[in-house]
Structure formats: structure tokens, C-alpha cells
Amino acid sequence: MKLRKVSAAAATALVLALTATACGGDGDSNGSGSGGGKTIKIGIKYDQPGLGLKEPDGSFSGFDVDVATYVAKELGYKPDQIEWVETKSADRENALSRGDVKLIAATYSITDERKQKVDFAGPYLLAHQDLLVKKDSDITKATDLNDKKLCSVAGSTSAQNVKKDFAPKAQLSERGGYSECLSALQSGGVDALTTDDSILAGYAAQEQYKGQFKLAGLKLSNENYGVGVKKGDTATLDKVNAALEKMVKDGAWQKAVEENFGPANYKYEQAPKIGQIVQ
């Protein structure tokens, strides 16, 4: 069979066409804000009832999940285009810098130290640090924790706040997740669990724990929850802030708060203004 020679120009055109085709079919797993068949990876907690919880059937529920779903919609993604990624407290900054996730909505308190590594949209919720103790506990104030066993999660700010400002003699036990701290509290391995009141309220309201625990009712700190974005990604940051403002204005924020925190009788604060950090 006689072979025909292909000109250099034709060969170049063929290569460019193939390259364009390949690029066009390559999905952006971290999300570009355009949706259209692509997916977006969002970091959440898997073990925080009322905020970020992986249900037995594999679905996800909670206020953070609702906020992230609303934001993703405004960025152009449908719920089935969201890939939920479990993000532990100690790994949140790394997950964003590595590009493992596009956004993080995981009870992520905005702090000056964290702002050196990531950017924050929001805040979208103002919570307060509190203590969860057994119902018959005599712990009524933070100083009662001196010489007691206190549990929190590695990478969170809660335990450090207590030891620094209230109970320097507290025996700190750091675990990988809040559910581990809760088990230790239930068994008597620790005397108190400390973190944000929003998180504690979710645990206390669970059916299997009703009547066993109580919130001490302390406001030990102000925790401004923000949506974490990779440092320097101002385009995404602006879009997320706009989405959060819209969520408050159209009533979706209020609905999400009532649905997720109402059963626990959690006395939540009103929606904070974007960029307004309560010290």
C-alpha cells in the first residue's frame, strides 16, 4: 500500500486538536466555580452531630453541610457534584495548601495564626467555648478543671484556651475526634469535654446520650466560624463571601440554624456580618 506523506503543518494541526480534546475531557476535582459536570471537594467533619455528620446510610447532615451546600450551589455545583472529604482539625491548613479540598466548612474558627496560612470567608456563625460534663458533675466554672482530666481534639484551640486562661493545672488529654472524647467522658476516663457550645449541644441532643450530659453554660471564648479557602485564592474567597451574604438575606441561614440546632435548644447568636470578627 502506498503511504502518503503528511505535511508538517497538517501534523501540527492534528497534535493540537488531540491536545484540546484531551484537556476538554479532564474534570477539575477541586472545583473551578463553573460546575457543568465537574465536582468540588469540600472538607467537613464526619463526627459532629448538628454540624457535620456522616449518617449510617452514607449521607451527610448538619449546619456546616447546609452552609457548604448552599455555597457550592452559588459557585455552580449541584449537591451531587460535591465530594465531601473528612477533614480533621489538625489537618485543615494542610488539606487546603495541598489542594486536597477547595473549601473547608468544619467548625473552623478564624484566628490570626490560621490567617497566616489560609484565607477565611465569613464568619457565618458565632459560637462560644463551653464545657460538656456529666449531668451530676460538680464542675460549674472553668477553674474547677484544675487537677481534673480535660479532653479536647488535637489541633483545636479549645484546650489551649482553658489551660492558658483558666485552669493551668488541668490534665489535658487530646484525642483524634470529639466522638473519642465523648466516649472517654461517658466511661469516666475524663471529667469534661471542651469545645464550642454548638458542637457540644449537638452531642448532648443525640438520642443515645439524652439525660447523661449537660452544658456548663460558660462563654469562655468567641469562636467565629469561617469557610477556609486556599491562601491567595481571592476569586474564590469573594464568591464564597457573596454566597454567605445571600444565604442570610434569603432566609436559608435561619432555616438551617433552626433545623440543625433547634432540637438541642441551643441558644445561638444571630448571623454575623461578613468580615466582622467578634473578639
N, C-alpha and C positions, 0 to 999 in steps of 0.2 A: 504494500500500500504506500502511496506517495505521501510524504509528510509535507505540510505547508509551513513555511516559516512565519512566525508571529513577530510583528514589528515591536520595537522597544516601547513605543507609545501605547500600543494595544496591551502589552504585558503589564505596563504600569497601571493602566486603567482597570485591568482585571484585578490586580492586587488591592487597589484602593476600594473597589466595590466589595470584595470579600471582607476587608477590614471593617468597613462601615456596617456590613451585615452582622458581623460578629459583635461589634460594640452595641448595636441596637438591641440585641437579644440578651444583653447582660444586665440582670436586675441589680439594683442597689439595695443590699440587705440592710444597710443602716439608715436608709431613707434620705431622699433629696428634697422632700417637701412637695413633690409633684404627684405622688400617688400613682395612679394609672398602672395597676398590675404589680407594682413593686411593694416591698414590705418595709416596715420601720421597726427597729428593735428598741424597746423601752425597758429600762431597768426598774423593777419594783421589788418589794418584799413579798415573800411567799407565806410568811407565818404570823402576820399581824391582822387579826380579825377586825373588821370595820375599816381597815386602811388598805392593806394589800394581802390577800389570802388566796392561796390555791385550793380550790374546793376538791372534794373527793372525785368529782366527775371530770376534773381537769380544767374547769372554767376558773375565772378569776373574779374576785369581788373586792369592794372596799372603796373608800373615798379617793385614795390615790389613783386607783384603777379608773374610776369615773373621770377624774380630772385629766389623766393621761389620755383616755379615750376621746374626750372632748377636744383636747389639744391636737391629737393626731388627726381628727376629723377636719379641723381648721387648716391643718397642713396638707390635706388632700388624701388622707388614708381612711379607708373603711375599717370597722372593727376586725374583720377577718384578714386584714393586711398588717395587723400588729403582731409582732413576735415578742411575747413577754419573757424577760430574762431575769432570773433571780439575782439580785444584787445585794450582797452582804454589806453591812455598814462599813467594815474595814476596807472594802474593795471598790467603793463607789468612785473615788477620784481616778483610780487606775482604769476602771471599766470605761470611763469617758475618754481618757487620754489615749488608751489603746484603740479606741474606736469599736469596742465590743457592743456598745449601745449608742443610740443617737441622743436619747434623753433619759433622765432618771427622775422618777417621782416616787420616792421611797422614804417618807418622813425625813427628808433631807434638810436639816436646819442650816440656815445661812449664817456662816461665821466668817470673820475676817481671815482666819487661817485658811479656810477652804476656798475663799475667793481668790487666793493666790494661785490656786491650781485649776479651778473651774469657774465658769460663769453661771449665774443664777437668774432665772426668770421668776417673777413673783415679788413678794410672797403670796401664797394662795391660802394659807391657814396660819393662825397664831395659836400655838399650843403652849402649855406650861409644864415644866418638870414637876413630877409628883412621886409619891411612893405608893406601891401596892403591898399590902400586908394581909395577914390572916385576919379573919373577922374579929377574933378575940385578942388581937395584938394590943400591947400597951404602948406601941410606938405612935406618938401623936405629933411629934415635931422632928426636924432633921437632926438635931443634936442628940436625940435618943439613939441614933445609929452608932455612936461611939461604942467600940468594943462589941458591936453586933456584926453579923455577916450580911453584907450587902451585895446583891447581884446586878450586873448590867451586861451589856453586849460589847465585845471588843470593837473598838473603832468609834463608839458613840461618845458624846460629850457628857452624858448624864452622870456617870460615876465620878468622873474627874471633877465635875462641878461640886458634888457632895463632899468629896474628900478635901477639896481646896477651901471651900467656903463655909462648910457646916460641921462636918464630922471627920476630922483628920485621923481619928483612931479607928474608923470603920474598917473592917476586914473585907477587902474588895475581892469579889470573885467574878471574873469576866468569862462569859460563855459565847458560843458562836451565834446564838439566836435567842430571841426573847422566850420562845417556847421552852428552851432548855432552862432558863432562869425560872420560868413558871413551875416547871416540874420540881426544881430544887426547892422552891418556896412551898409547894404543896407537901413535899416529903419532910420538910423541916431542915433541909440542908442549908438554907439561908433564911434570914429573918425578914428581908424586904427586897423587893424588886424596884428599881428606879429607872424611869424613863419618862417620856412625855405623857401627860394625862390622857391625851387622845388614844394613845396605844394601850395604856392600862385599862381605860374604860372598855375598849373592845374585848380584852381578855376577860374582864370581870363580868361582862354581859353574856359570855358563852354559856350555853345550857348546862354543860358538864361542870362548870365552875360556879354557878349561881349559888350565892349564900356562903361561899367559902372565903372570899376575899373582899377587901374594901379599899377604897382610895382614901389616903390620909387627908386629902383636901388642901394640900400645900401648893403654893405657886412659887417654886424655888428658882425659876428662871423663865424667860420668854424665849420660845422656840418658833422662829419664823420659817415655815416650810417653803422651800423653793423648788423649782424644776431645774435640775442640773443639766448644763449644756457644756460641750467641749470648749475649753478656753480659747477665746478669739473668734468663735463662730457667732458673730454679731447678727448675721442674717437670720439664723435660726432663733437666736435669742429674742429679736424683735417680733418675730412671728408668734412665738410662744407667749410673750407678754400681751400681745394683741388678743390672742385666743383666751387668755385668762380674764382679761377685762370684759370680753364679750360674754364669757360664761357667767360672770357675776351679773351683768346687765340683763341678760335674757332669763334669769331665774334658775338656770341649770345648776349653779353653785349651791343655792339654797336647797334645792331639791335633793342634791347629792348628800349634803350635810345631814338633812333630816332622815333620809333613808338609811344612812350608814351609822349615825351616832344616836339617833332618836331612841332606839331600844335600850340603850345604856344610860339614858337620862343624863347624857354628857352636856354640861353647860359650856357650849362652845362660844368663842368670840365671833363678832361679825367679820365679814370678809375684809381683809386688809387691803389697802390701796397698793397698787403696783409700785415697787421701789421704796415703800415706806417700811422701814425696819424698826420694830419696837425693841428698844434696849432693855 
